[in-house]
Amino acid sequence: MSTGQGIKMAGGRAGFETRDFYLACFLRCTGYDLIDLRAEGRRKVFVFRDRPTRRNDVLAFYGQGAAVPPLAFSTTIKDMKALLHNA
């Protein structure tokens, strides 16, 4: 399980990256800004603008303590898959 890591972006802004597709969908669905999608071999790395609450949000996702509207999550999955295949 690769939850990701905090990184420093150009200009001193903080970013958070993950290779976990469903975590990326969850973060996108809960309002995190996707700021980059880069290739790493055959895989993709999702880079989000970080938030002070990110650690708790990620723990809630893996601990099944988070809730998002099911249809919104489903739509986000479709959108992110399209992004992966068209990037």
PDB file of N, CA, C and O in Angstrom, chain B, residues numbered from 101:
ATOM      1  N   MET B 101       0.859  -1.174   0.000  1.00  0.00           N
ATOM      2  CA  MET B 101       0.000   0.000   0.000  1.00  0.00           C
ATOM      3  C   MET B 101       0.894   1.222   0.000  1.00  0.00           C
ATOM      4  O   MET B 101       1.726   1.402   0.890  1.00  0.00           O
ATOM      5  N   SER B 102       0.716   2.050  -0.996  1.00  0.00           N
ATOM      6  CA  SER B 102       1.486   3.279  -1.113  1.00  0.00           C
ATOM      7  C   SER B 102       0.565   4.459  -0.883  1.00  0.00           C
ATOM      8  O   SER B 102      -0.171   4.868  -1.781  1.00  0.00           O
ATOM      9  N   THR B 103       0.607   5.006   0.324  1.00  0.00           N
ATOM     10  CA  THR B 103      -0.296   6.107   0.645  1.00  0.00           C
ATOM     11  C   THR B 103       0.186   7.422   0.089  1.00  0.00           C
ATOM     12  O   THR B 103      -0.619   8.321  -0.151  1.00  0.00           O
ATOM     13  N   GLY B 104       1.474   7.557  -0.121  1.00  0.00           N
ATOM     14  CA  GLY B 104       1.984   8.789  -0.685  1.00  0.00           C
ATOM     15  C   GLY B 104       2.883   9.516   0.274  1.00  0.00           C
ATOM     16  O   GLY B 104       3.215   9.030   1.355  1.00  0.00           O
ATOM     17  N   GLN B 105       3.267  10.700  -0.156  1.00  0.00           N
ATOM     18  CA  GLN B 105       4.165  11.489   0.666  1.00  0.00           C
ATOM     19  C   GLN B 105       3.979  12.960   0.392  1.00  0.00           C
ATOM     20  O   GLN B 105       3.516  13.365  -0.674  1.00  0.00           O
ATOM     21  N   GLY B 106       4.349  13.748   1.377  1.00  0.00           N
ATOM     22  CA  GLY B 106       4.328  15.192   1.183  1.00  0.00           C
ATOM     23  C   GLY B 106       5.568  15.606   0.428  1.00  0.00           C
ATOM     24  O   GLY B 106       6.646  15.057   0.653  1.00  0.00           O
ATOM     25  N   ILE B 107       5.429  16.570  -0.467  1.00  0.00           N
ATOM     26  CA  ILE B 107       6.556  17.058  -1.240  1.00  0.00           C
ATOM     27  C   ILE B 107       6.484  18.575  -1.310  1.00  0.00           C
ATOM     28  O   ILE B 107       5.418  19.161  -1.125  1.00  0.00           O
ATOM     29  N   LYS B 108       7.603  19.199  -1.575  1.00  0.00           N
ATOM     30  CA  LYS B 108       7.630  20.648  -1.783  1.00  0.00           C
ATOM     31  C   LYS B 108       7.608  20.922  -3.270  1.00  0.00           C
ATOM     32  O   LYS B 108       8.407  20.373  -4.029  1.00  0.00           O
ATOM     33  N   MET B 109       6.687  21.774  -3.679  1.00  0.00           N
ATOM     34  CA  MET B 109       6.551  22.133  -5.088  1.00  0.00           C
ATOM     35  C   MET B 109       7.333  23.412  -5.350  1.00  0.00           C
ATOM     36  O   MET B 109       7.778  24.085  -4.419  1.00  0.00           O
ATOM     37  N   ALA B 110       7.494  23.736  -6.623  1.00  0.00           N
ATOM     38  CA  ALA B 110       8.150  24.983  -7.003  1.00  0.00           C
ATOM     39  C   ALA B 110       7.407  26.148  -6.371  1.00  0.00           C
ATOM     40  O   ALA B 110       6.178  26.140  -6.304  1.00  0.00           O
ATOM     41  N   GLY B 111       8.130  27.128  -5.917  1.00  0.00           N
ATOM     42  CA  GLY B 111       7.518  28.290  -5.284  1.00  0.00           C
ATOM     43  C   GLY B 111       7.226  28.061  -3.812  1.00  0.00           C
ATOM     44  O   GLY B 111       6.592  28.899  -3.171  1.00  0.00           O
ATOM     45  N   GLY B 112       7.689  26.914  -3.255  1.00  0.00           N
ATOM     46  CA  GLY B 112       7.512  26.648  -1.839  1.00  0.00           C
ATOM     47  C   GLY B 112       6.158  26.077  -1.450  1.00  0.00           C
ATOM     48  O   GLY B 112       5.917  25.812  -0.272  1.00  0.00           O
ATOM     49  N   ARG B 113       5.263  25.881  -2.428  1.00  0.00           N
ATOM     50  CA  ARG B 113       3.955  25.311  -2.109  1.00  0.00           C
ATOM     51  C   ARG B 113       4.115  23.831  -1.801  1.00  0.00           C
ATOM     52  O   ARG B 113       4.983  23.156  -2.354  1.00  0.00           O
ATOM     53  N   ALA B 114       3.272  23.342  -0.917  1.00  0.00           N
ATOM     54  CA  ALA B 114       3.340  21.937  -0.549  1.00  0.00           C
ATOM     55  C   ALA B 114       2.423  21.122  -1.433  1.00  0.00           C
ATOM     56  O   ALA B 114       1.329  21.558  -1.792  1.00  0.00           O
ATOM     57  N   GLY B 115       2.884  19.928  -1.781  1.00  0.00           N
ATOM     58  CA  GLY B 115       2.082  18.999  -2.547  1.00  0.00           C
ATOM     59  C   GLY B 115       2.066  17.652  -1.855  1.00  0.00           C
ATOM     60  O   GLY B 115       2.885  17.377  -0.978  1.00  0.00           O
ATOM     61  N   PHE B 116       1.138  16.831  -2.253  1.00  0.00           N
ATOM     62  CA  PHE B 116       1.033  15.467  -1.741  1.00  0.00           C
ATOM     63  C   PHE B 116       0.885  14.551  -2.934  1.00  0.00           C
ATOM     64  O   PHE B 116       0.050  14.796  -3.804  1.00  0.00           O
ATOM     65  N   GLU B 117       1.687  13.497  -2.989  1.00  0.00           N
ATOM     66  CA  GLU B 117       1.596  12.587  -4.112  1.00  0.00           C
ATOM     67  C   GLU B 117       1.239  11.178  -3.665  1.00  0.00           C
ATOM     68  O   GLU B 117       1.598  10.731  -2.576  1.00  0.00           O
ATOM     69  N   THR B 118       0.514  10.496  -4.552  1.00  0.00           N
ATOM     70  CA  THR B 118       0.136   9.118  -4.285  1.00  0.00           C
ATOM     71  C   THR B 118       0.041   8.353  -5.591  1.00  0.00           C
ATOM     72  O   THR B 118      -0.254   8.924  -6.641  1.00  0.00           O
ATOM     73  N   ARG B 119       0.294   7.065  -5.514  1.00  0.00           N
ATOM     74  CA  ARG B 119       0.121   6.171  -6.652  1.00  0.00           C
ATOM     75  C   ARG B 119      -1.159   5.360  -6.504  1.00  0.00           C
ATOM     76  O   ARG B 119      -1.519   4.597  -7.400  1.00  0.00           O
ATOM     77  N   ASP B 120      -1.839   5.519  -5.390  1.00  0.00           N
ATOM     78  CA  ASP B 120      -3.072   4.782  -5.085  1.00  0.00           C
ATOM     79  C   ASP B 120      -4.246   5.444  -5.819  1.00  0.00           C
ATOM     80  O   ASP B 120      -4.666   6.547  -5.468  1.00  0.00           O
ATOM     81  N   PHE B 121      -4.762   4.761  -6.832  1.00  0.00           N
ATOM     82  CA  PHE B 121      -5.814   5.316  -7.665  1.00  0.00           C
ATOM     83  C   PHE B 121      -7.060   5.681  -6.867  1.00  0.00           C
ATOM     84  O   PHE B 121      -7.603   6.773  -7.038  1.00  0.00           O
ATOM     85  N   TYR B 122      -7.518   4.788  -6.002  1.00  0.00           N
ATOM     86  CA  TYR B 122      -8.765   5.054  -5.275  1.00  0.00           C
ATOM     87  C   TYR B 122      -8.597   6.115  -4.197  1.00  0.00           C
ATOM     88  O   TYR B 122      -9.535   6.861  -3.917  1.00  0.00           O
ATOM     89  N   LEU B 123      -7.424   6.194  -3.591  1.00  0.00           N
ATOM     90  CA  LEU B 123      -7.157   7.302  -2.674  1.00  0.00           C
ATOM     91  C   LEU B 123      -7.173   8.614  -3.457  1.00  0.00           C
ATOM     92  O   LEU B 123      -7.729   9.608  -2.990  1.00  0.00           O
ATOM     93  N   ALA B 124      -6.571   8.621  -4.636  1.00  0.00           N
ATOM     94  CA  ALA B 124      -6.571   9.825  -5.464  1.00  0.00           C
ATOM     95  C   ALA B 124      -8.000  10.233  -5.816  1.00  0.00           C
ATOM     96  O   ALA B 124      -8.334  11.417  -5.796  1.00  0.00           O
ATOM     97  N   CYS B 125      -8.834   9.259  -6.136  1.00  0.00           N
ATOM     98  CA  CYS B 125     -10.242   9.561  -6.443  1.00  0.00           C
ATOM     99  C   CYS B 125     -10.951  10.143  -5.232  1.00  0.00           C
ATOM    100  O   CYS B 125     -11.716  11.100  -5.348  1.00  0.00           O
ATOM    101  N   PHE B 126     -10.692   9.556  -4.067  1.00  0.00           N
ATOM    102  CA  PHE B 126     -11.293  10.060  -2.834  1.00  0.00           C
ATOM    103  C   PHE B 126     -10.858  11.501  -2.563  1.00  0.00           C
ATOM    104  O   PHE B 126     -11.689  12.358  -2.264  1.00  0.00           O
ATOM    105  N   LEU B 127      -9.565  11.760  -2.669  1.00  0.00           N
ATOM    106  CA  LEU B 127      -9.069  13.114  -2.411  1.00  0.00           C
ATOM    107  C   LEU B 127      -9.679  14.108  -3.390  1.00  0.00           C
ATOM    108  O   LEU B 127     -10.076  15.207  -3.001  1.00  0.00           O
ATOM    109  N   ARG B 128      -9.751  13.726  -4.646  1.00  0.00           N
ATOM    110  CA  ARG B 128     -10.360  14.606  -5.659  1.00  0.00           C
ATOM    111  C   ARG B 128     -11.830  14.856  -5.351  1.00  0.00           C
ATOM    112  O   ARG B 128     -12.332  15.970  -5.503  1.00  0.00           O
ATOM    113  N   CYS B 129     -12.506  13.809  -4.919  1.00  0.00           N
ATOM    114  CA  CYS B 129     -13.934  13.899  -4.614  1.00  0.00           C
ATOM    115  C   CYS B 129     -14.191  14.787  -3.392  1.00  0.00           C
ATOM    116  O   CYS B 129     -15.263  15.379  -3.267  1.00  0.00           O
ATOM    117  N   THR B 130     -13.218  14.876  -2.503  1.00  0.00           N
ATOM    118  CA  THR B 130     -13.388  15.681  -1.293  1.00  0.00           C
ATOM    119  C   THR B 130     -12.799  17.079  -1.436  1.00  0.00           C
ATOM    120  O   THR B 130     -12.658  17.806  -0.452  1.00  0.00           O
ATOM    121  N   GLY B 131     -12.452  17.456  -2.683  1.00  0.00           N
ATOM    122  CA  GLY B 131     -12.073  18.836  -2.932  1.00  0.00           C
ATOM    123  C   GLY B 131     -10.595  19.139  -3.036  1.00  0.00           C
ATOM    124  O   GLY B 131     -10.225  20.305  -3.176  1.00  0.00           O
ATOM    125  N   TYR B 132      -9.735  18.137  -2.973  1.00  0.00           N
ATOM    126  CA  TYR B 132      -8.306  18.399  -3.158  1.00  0.00           C
ATOM    127  C   TYR B 132      -8.054  18.748  -4.616  1.00  0.00           C
ATOM    128  O   TYR B 132      -8.637  18.140  -5.515  1.00  0.00           O
ATOM    129  N   ASP B 133      -7.182  19.732  -4.853  1.00  0.00           N
ATOM    130  CA  ASP B 133      -6.833  20.157  -6.207  1.00  0.00           C
ATOM    131  C   ASP B 133      -5.758  19.242  -6.776  1.00  0.00           C
ATOM    132  O   ASP B 133      -4.673  19.121  -6.208  1.00  0.00           O
ATOM    133  N   LEU B 134      -6.061  18.602  -7.894  1.00  0.00           N
ATOM    134  CA  LEU B 134      -5.069  17.804  -8.608  1.00  0.00           C
ATOM    135  C   LEU B 134      -4.202  18.777  -9.394  1.00  0.00           C
ATOM    136  O   LEU B 134      -4.690  19.469 -10.288  1.00  0.00           O
ATOM    137  N   ILE B 135      -2.908  18.831  -9.059  1.00  0.00           N
ATOM    138  CA  ILE B 135      -2.033  19.822  -9.693  1.00  0.00           C
ATOM    139  C   ILE B 135      -1.059  19.199 -10.684  1.00  0.00           C
ATOM    140  O   ILE B 135      -0.423  19.910 -11.462  1.00  0.00           O
ATOM    141  N   ASP B 136      -0.939  17.879 -10.660  1.00  0.00           N
ATOM    142  CA  ASP B 136      -0.046  17.230 -11.623  1.00  0.00           C
ATOM    143  C   ASP B 136      -0.376  15.747 -11.693  1.00  0.00           C
ATOM    144  O   ASP B 136      -0.860  15.149 -10.732  1.00  0.00           O
ATOM    145  N   LEU B 137      -0.104  15.178 -12.842  1.00  0.00           N
ATOM    146  CA  LEU B 137      -0.195  13.740 -13.067  1.00  0.00           C
ATOM    147  C   LEU B 137       1.025  13.393 -13.882  1.00  0.00           C
ATOM    148  O   LEU B 137       1.144  13.803 -15.037  1.00  0.00           O
ATOM    149  N   ARG B 138       1.931  12.640 -13.291  1.00  0.00           N
ATOM    150  CA  ARG B 138       3.164  12.357 -14.012  1.00  0.00           C
ATOM    151  C   ARG B 138       3.400  10.854 -14.123  1.00  0.00           C
ATOM    152  O   ARG B 138       2.954  10.066 -13.289  1.00  0.00           O
ATOM    153  N   ALA B 139       4.103  10.494 -15.160  1.00  0.00           N
ATOM    154  CA  ALA B 139       4.436   9.096 -15.386  1.00  0.00           C
ATOM    155  C   ALA B 139       5.623   8.712 -14.516  1.00  0.00           C
ATOM    156  O   ALA B 139       6.555   9.489 -14.312  1.00  0.00           O
ATOM    157  N   GLU B 140       5.555   7.497 -14.017  1.00  0.00           N
ATOM    158  CA  GLU B 140       6.669   6.914 -13.278  1.00  0.00           C
ATOM    159  C   GLU B 140       6.769   5.475 -13.766  1.00  0.00           C
ATOM    160  O   GLU B 140       6.188   4.560 -13.183  1.00  0.00           O
ATOM    161  N   GLY B 141       7.503   5.298 -14.826  1.00  0.00           N
ATOM    162  CA  GLY B 141       7.511   3.999 -15.491  1.00  0.00           C
ATOM    163  C   GLY B 141       6.153   3.784 -16.147  1.00  0.00           C
ATOM    164  O   GLY B 141       5.668   4.653 -16.873  1.00  0.00           O
ATOM    165  N   ARG B 142       5.546   2.646 -15.899  1.00  0.00           N
ATOM    166  CA  ARG B 142       4.223   2.350 -16.453  1.00  0.00           C
ATOM    167  C   ARG B 142       3.102   2.891 -15.587  1.00  0.00           C
ATOM    168  O   ARG B 142       1.938   2.870 -15.987  1.00  0.00           O
ATOM    169  N   ARG B 143       3.443   3.371 -14.412  1.00  0.00           N
ATOM    170  CA  ARG B 143       2.437   3.859 -13.477  1.00  0.00           C
ATOM    171  C   ARG B 143       2.341   5.376 -13.517  1.00  0.00           C
ATOM    172  O   ARG B 143       3.203   6.056 -14.073  1.00  0.00           O
ATOM    173  N   LYS B 144       1.287   5.885 -12.924  1.00  0.00           N
ATOM    174  CA  LYS B 144       1.086   7.332 -12.828  1.00  0.00           C
ATOM    175  C   LYS B 144       1.135   7.752 -11.369  1.00  0.00           C
ATOM    176  O   LYS B 144       0.755   6.997 -10.474  1.00  0.00           O
ATOM    177  N   VAL B 145       1.602   8.953 -11.151  1.00  0.00           N
ATOM    178  CA  VAL B 145       1.644   9.537  -9.812  1.00  0.00           C
ATOM    179  C   VAL B 145       0.721  10.745  -9.817  1.00  0.00           C
ATOM    180  O   VAL B 145       0.869  11.652 -10.636  1.00  0.00           O
ATOM    181  N   PHE B 146      -0.231  10.747  -8.897  1.00  0.00           N
ATOM    182  CA  PHE B 146      -1.162  11.852  -8.739  1.00  0.00           C
ATOM    183  C   PHE B 146      -0.574  12.822  -7.729  1.00  0.00           C
ATOM    184  O   PHE B 146      -0.173  12.415  -6.638  1.00  0.00           O
ATOM    185  N   VAL B 147      -0.520  14.095  -8.079  1.00  0.00           N
ATOM    186  CA  VAL B 147       0.024  15.114  -7.183  1.00  0.00           C
ATOM    187  C   VAL B 147      -1.086  16.122  -6.877  1.00  0.00           C
ATOM    188  O   VAL B 147      -1.676  16.716  -7.780  1.00  0.00           O
ATOM    189  N   PHE B 148      -1.350  16.295  -5.590  1.00  0.00           N
ATOM    190  CA  PHE B 148      -2.399  17.185  -5.120  1.00  0.00           C
ATOM    191  C   PHE B 148      -1.807  18.331  -4.327  1.00  0.00           C
ATOM    192  O   PHE B 148      -0.735  18.204  -3.737  1.00  0.00           O
ATOM    193  N   ARG B 149      -2.516  19.456  -4.316  1.00  0.00           N
ATOM    194  CA  ARG B 149      -2.164  20.554  -3.416  1.00  0.00           C
ATOM    195  C   ARG B 149      -2.458  20.055  -2.008  1.00  0.00           C
ATOM    196  O   ARG B 149      -3.567  19.602  -1.724  1.00  0.00           O
ATOM    197  N   ASP B 150      -1.479  20.139  -1.138  1.00  0.00           N
ATOM    198  CA  ASP B 150      -1.614  19.582   0.210  1.00  0.00           C
ATOM    199  C   ASP B 150      -2.499  20.459   1.090  1.00  0.00           C
ATOM    200  O   ASP B 150      -2.699  21.644   0.819  1.00  0.00           O
ATOM    201  N   ARG B 151      -3.014  19.858   2.132  1.00  0.00           N
ATOM    202  CA  ARG B 151      -3.832  20.552   3.130  1.00  0.00           C
ATOM    203  C   ARG B 151      -3.358  20.131   4.520  1.00  0.00           C
ATOM    204  O   ARG B 151      -2.813  19.039   4.684  1.00  0.00           O
ATOM    205  N   PRO B 152      -3.560  20.982   5.509  1.00  0.00           N
ATOM    206  CA  PRO B 152      -3.184  20.612   6.879  1.00  0.00           C
ATOM    207  C   PRO B 152      -3.940  19.373   7.380  1.00  0.00           C
ATOM    208  O   PRO B 152      -3.439  18.660   8.249  1.00  0.00           O
ATOM    209  N   THR B 153      -5.131  19.111   6.846  1.00  0.00           N
ATOM    210  CA  THR B 153      -5.936  17.977   7.305  1.00  0.00           C
ATOM    211  C   THR B 153      -5.667  16.690   6.522  1.00  0.00           C
ATOM    212  O   THR B 153      -6.314  15.671   6.768  1.00  0.00           O
ATOM    213  N   ARG B 154      -4.714  16.729   5.578  1.00  0.00           N
ATOM    214  CA  ARG B 154      -4.495  15.585   4.695  1.00  0.00           C
ATOM    215  C   ARG B 154      -4.208  14.286   5.440  1.00  0.00           C
ATOM    216  O   ARG B 154      -4.764  13.246   5.085  1.00  0.00           O
ATOM    217  N   ARG B 155      -3.371  14.316   6.446  1.00  0.00           N
ATOM    218  CA  ARG B 155      -3.038  13.081   7.181  1.00  0.00           C
ATOM    219  C   ARG B 155      -4.302  12.442   7.733  1.00  0.00           C
ATOM    220  O   ARG B 155      -4.511  11.238   7.583  1.00  0.00           O
ATOM    221  N   ASN B 156      -5.143  13.241   8.370  1.00  0.00           N
ATOM    222  CA  ASN B 156      -6.394  12.718   8.927  1.00  0.00           C
ATOM    223  C   ASN B 156      -7.340  12.233   7.834  1.00  0.00           C
ATOM    224  O   ASN B 156      -8.037  11.234   8.010  1.00  0.00           O
ATOM    225  N   ASP B 157      -7.364  12.937   6.713  1.00  0.00           N
ATOM    226  CA  ASP B 157      -8.223  12.529   5.597  1.00  0.00           C
ATOM    227  C   ASP B 157      -7.787  11.172   5.049  1.00  0.00           C
ATOM    228  O   ASP B 157      -8.624  10.311   4.776  1.00  0.00           O
ATOM    229  N   VAL B 158      -6.483  10.983   4.890  1.00  0.00           N
ATOM    230  CA  VAL B 158      -5.965   9.709   4.379  1.00  0.00           C
ATOM    231  C   VAL B 158      -6.248   8.589   5.374  1.00  0.00           C
ATOM    232  O   VAL B 158      -6.666   7.501   4.979  1.00  0.00           O
ATOM    233  N   LEU B 159      -6.025   8.847   6.655  1.00  0.00           N
ATOM    234  CA  LEU B 159      -6.313   7.827   7.675  1.00  0.00           C
ATOM    235  C   LEU B 159      -7.795   7.481   7.715  1.00  0.00           C
ATOM    236  O   LEU B 159      -8.157   6.320   7.907  1.00  0.00           O
ATOM    237  N   ALA B 160      -8.642   8.470   7.537  1.00  0.00           N
ATOM    238  CA  ALA B 160     -10.092   8.216   7.506  1.00  0.00           C
ATOM    239  C   ALA B 160     -10.454   7.359   6.305  1.00  0.00           C
ATOM    240  O   ALA B 160     -11.305   6.476   6.412  1.00  0.00           O
ATOM    241  N   PHE B 161      -9.823   7.603   5.167  1.00  0.00           N
ATOM    242  CA  PHE B 161     -10.089   6.804   3.968  1.00  0.00           C
ATOM    243  C   PHE B 161      -9.724   5.340   4.206  1.00  0.00           C
ATOM    244  O   PHE B 161     -10.527   4.445   3.942  1.00  0.00           O
ATOM    245  N   TYR B 162      -8.515   5.100   4.705  1.00  0.00           N
ATOM    246  CA  TYR B 162      -8.073   3.719   4.920  1.00  0.00           C
ATOM    247  C   TYR B 162      -8.758   3.063   6.107  1.00  0.00           C
ATOM    248  O   TYR B 162      -8.880   1.839   6.159  1.00  0.00           O
ATOM    249  N   GLY B 163      -9.206   3.869   7.060  1.00  0.00           N
ATOM    250  CA  GLY B 163      -9.887   3.321   8.229  1.00  0.00           C
ATOM    251  C   GLY B 163     -11.394   3.239   8.059  1.00  0.00           C
ATOM    252  O   GLY B 163     -12.121   2.940   9.006  1.00  0.00           O
ATOM    253  N   GLN B 164     -11.854   3.507   6.850  1.00  0.00           N
ATOM    254  CA  GLN B 164     -13.272   3.483   6.523  1.00  0.00           C
ATOM    255  C   GLN B 164     -14.075   4.438   7.404  1.00  0.00           C
ATOM    256  O   GLN B 164     -15.235   4.182   7.725  1.00  0.00           O
ATOM    257  N   GLY B 165     -13.436   5.540   7.786  1.00  0.00           N
ATOM    258  CA  GLY B 165     -14.101   6.538   8.603  1.00  0.00           C
ATOM    259  C   GLY B 165     -14.502   7.768   7.813  1.00  0.00           C
ATOM    260  O   GLY B 165     -14.903   8.781   8.386  1.00  0.00           O
ATOM    261  N   ALA B 166     -14.392   7.677   6.485  1.00  0.00           N
ATOM    262  CA  ALA B 166     -14.722   8.811   5.628  1.00  0.00           C
ATOM    263  C   ALA B 166     -15.970   8.485   4.822  1.00  0.00           C
ATOM    264  O   ALA B 166     -16.253   7.326   4.517  1.00  0.00           O
ATOM    265  N   ALA B 167     -16.698   9.523   4.489  1.00  0.00           N
ATOM    266  CA  ALA B 167     -17.896   9.333   3.681  1.00  0.00           C
ATOM    267  C   ALA B 167     -17.924  10.363   2.559  1.00  0.00           C
ATOM    268  O   ALA B 167     -17.698  11.553   2.776  1.00  0.00           O
ATOM    269  N   VAL B 168     -18.205   9.881   1.367  1.00  0.00           N
ATOM    270  CA  VAL B 168     -18.435  10.750   0.224  1.00  0.00           C
ATOM    271  C   VAL B 168     -19.702  10.250  -0.459  1.00  0.00           C
ATOM    272  O   VAL B 168     -20.039   9.071  -0.345  1.00  0.00           O
ATOM    273  N   PRO B 169     -20.401  11.118  -1.158  1.00  0.00           N
ATOM    274  CA  PRO B 169     -21.598  10.677  -1.868  1.00  0.00           C
ATOM    275  C   PRO B 169     -21.229   9.607  -2.907  1.00  0.00           C
ATOM    276  O   PRO B 169     -20.333   9.831  -3.720  1.00  0.00           O
ATOM    277  N   PRO B 170     -21.895   8.466  -2.893  1.00  0.00           N
ATOM    278  CA  PRO B 170     -21.543   7.363  -3.804  1.00  0.00           C
ATOM    279  C   PRO B 170     -21.541   7.743  -5.283  1.00  0.00           C
ATOM    280  O   PRO B 170     -20.638   7.343  -6.017  1.00  0.00           O
ATOM    281  N   LEU B 171     -22.524   8.499  -5.727  1.00  0.00           N
ATOM    282  CA  LEU B 171     -22.558   8.873  -7.141  1.00  0.00           C
ATOM    283  C   LEU B 171     -21.424   9.820  -7.499  1.00  0.00           C
ATOM    284  O   LEU B 171     -20.885   9.749  -8.603  1.00  0.00           O
ATOM    285  N   ALA B 172     -21.059  10.699  -6.588  1.00  0.00           N
ATOM    286  CA  ALA B 172     -19.938  11.607  -6.818  1.00  0.00           C
ATOM    287  C   ALA B 172     -18.631  10.811  -6.913  1.00  0.00           C
ATOM    288  O   ALA B 172     -17.779  11.108  -7.751  1.00  0.00           O
ATOM    289  N   PHE B 173     -18.478   9.803  -6.053  1.00  0.00           N
ATOM    290  CA  PHE B 173     -17.271   8.971  -6.074  1.00  0.00           C
ATOM    291  C   PHE B 173     -17.208   8.187  -7.389  1.00  0.00           C
ATOM    292  O   PHE B 173     -16.147   8.091  -8.007  1.00  0.00           O
ATOM    293  N   SER B 174     -18.330   7.637  -7.805  1.00  0.00           N
ATOM    294  CA  SER B 174     -18.393   6.887  -9.061  1.00  0.00           C
ATOM    295  C   SER B 174     -18.036   7.778 -10.251  1.00  0.00           C
ATOM    296  O   SER B 174     -17.280   7.366 -11.131  1.00  0.00           O
ATOM    297  N   THR B 175     -18.567   8.970 -10.281  1.00  0.00           N
ATOM    298  CA  THR B 175     -18.272   9.912 -11.367  1.00  0.00           C
ATOM    299  C   THR B 175     -16.798  10.299 -11.356  1.00  0.00           C
ATOM    300  O   THR B 175     -16.170  10.405 -12.409  1.00  0.00           O
ATOM    301  N   THR B 176     -16.253  10.509 -10.170  1.00  0.00           N
ATOM    302  CA  THR B 176     -14.842  10.867 -10.047  1.00  0.00           C
ATOM    303  C   THR B 176     -13.957   9.735 -10.548  1.00  0.00           C
ATOM    304  O   THR B 176     -12.953   9.992 -11.211  1.00  0.00           O
ATOM    305  N   ILE B 177     -14.308   8.488 -10.245  1.00  0.00           N
ATOM    306  CA  ILE B 177     -13.546   7.333 -10.735  1.00  0.00           C
ATOM    307  C   ILE B 177     -13.536   7.337 -12.267  1.00  0.00           C
ATOM    308  O   ILE B 177     -12.485   7.151 -12.881  1.00  0.00           O
ATOM    309  N   LYS B 178     -14.686   7.545 -12.875  1.00  0.00           N
ATOM    310  CA  LYS B 178     -14.765   7.581 -14.340  1.00  0.00           C
ATOM    311  C   LYS B 178     -13.906   8.712 -14.906  1.00  0.00           C
ATOM    312  O   LYS B 178     -13.183   8.513 -15.882  1.00  0.00           O
ATOM    313  N   ASP B 179     -13.983   9.891 -14.301  1.00  0.00           N
ATOM    314  CA  ASP B 179     -13.200  11.030 -14.764  1.00  0.00           C
ATOM    315  C   ASP B 179     -11.701  10.773 -14.643  1.00  0.00           C
ATOM    316  O   ASP B 179     -10.931  11.098 -15.548  1.00  0.00           O
ATOM    317  N   MET B 180     -11.294  10.187 -13.515  1.00  0.00           N
ATOM    318  CA  MET B 180      -9.864   9.923 -13.288  1.00  0.00           C
ATOM    319  C   MET B 180      -9.353   8.839 -14.235  1.00  0.00           C
ATOM    320  O   MET B 180      -8.216   8.919 -14.699  1.00  0.00           O
ATOM    321  N   LYS B 181     -10.166   7.836 -14.527  1.00  0.00           N
ATOM    322  CA  LYS B 181      -9.764   6.811 -15.502  1.00  0.00           C
ATOM    323  C   LYS B 181      -9.585   7.433 -16.877  1.00  0.00           C
ATOM    324  O   LYS B 181      -8.631   7.111 -17.586  1.00  0.00           O
ATOM    325  N   ALA B 182     -10.492   8.316 -17.258  1.00  0.00           N
ATOM    326  CA  ALA B 182     -10.355   9.009 -18.539  1.00  0.00           C
ATOM    327  C   ALA B 182      -9.074   9.832 -18.568  1.00  0.00           C
ATOM    328  O   ALA B 182      -8.386   9.874 -19.587  1.00  0.00           O
ATOM    329  N   LEU B 183      -8.752  10.484 -17.461  1.00  0.00           N
ATOM    330  CA  LEU B 183      -7.526  11.269 -17.361  1.00  0.00           C
ATOM    331  C   LEU B 183      -6.304  10.370 -17.534  1.00  0.00           C
ATOM    332  O   LEU B 183      -5.358  10.738 -18.229  1.00  0.00           O
ATOM    333  N   LEU B 184      -6.318   9.196 -16.907  1.00  0.00           N
ATOM    334  CA  LEU B 184      -5.201   8.264 -17.018  1.00  0.00           C
ATOM    335  C   LEU B 184      -4.990   7.802 -18.458  1.00  0.00           C
ATOM    336  O   LEU B 184      -3.857   7.715 -18.932  1.00  0.00           O
ATOM    337  N   HIS B 185      -6.075   7.512 -19.137  1.00  0.00           N
ATOM    338  CA  HIS B 185      -5.975   6.964 -20.486  1.00  0.00           C
ATOM    339  C   HIS B 185      -5.708   8.025 -21.551  1.00  0.00           C
ATOM    340  O   HIS B 185      -5.275   7.699 -22.656  1.00  0.00           O
ATOM    341  N   ASN B 186      -5.961   9.278 -21.229  1.00  0.00           N
ATOM    342  CA  ASN B 186      -5.775  10.357 -22.195  1.00  0.00           C
ATOM    343  C   ASN B 186      -4.575  11.233 -21.891  1.00  0.00           C
ATOM    344  O   ASN B 186      -4.269  12.157 -22.644  1.00  0.00           O
ATOM    345  N   ALA B 187      -3.896  10.946 -20.794  1.00  0.00           N
ATOM    346  CA  ALA B 187      -2.742  11.781 -20.391  1.00  0.00           C
ATOM    347  C   ALA B 187      -1.472  11.367 -21.105  1.00  0.00           C
ATOM    348  O   ALA B 187      -0.417  11.961 -20.883  1.00  0.00           O
TER     349      ALA B 187
END
